[in-house]
Amino acid sequence: MAKMEDFPPGIQELLKKRGWTWPPDEKLQKKMDEAAKRFCGSVRVDPDILREIMWEMRGIKYDERK
């Protein structure tokens, strides 16, 4: 996973202004999880696109049948 130092200086500064760290600490991870739960179901994504996104970003096999 990327570390804070891996981001460009401008991005690092913006993250620090918001009080965010990377990788996220437990408090930030909890906020991210809560935001994801609220967001869930609010958009429609084609399953093929979602499979590709999950694999590219997280290495997660969304649906092993394909």
Secondary structure, 3 states (H helix, E strand, C coil): CCCHHHCCHHHHHHHHHCCCCCCCCHHHHHHHHHHHHHHCCCCCCCHHHHHHHHHHHHCCCCCCCC
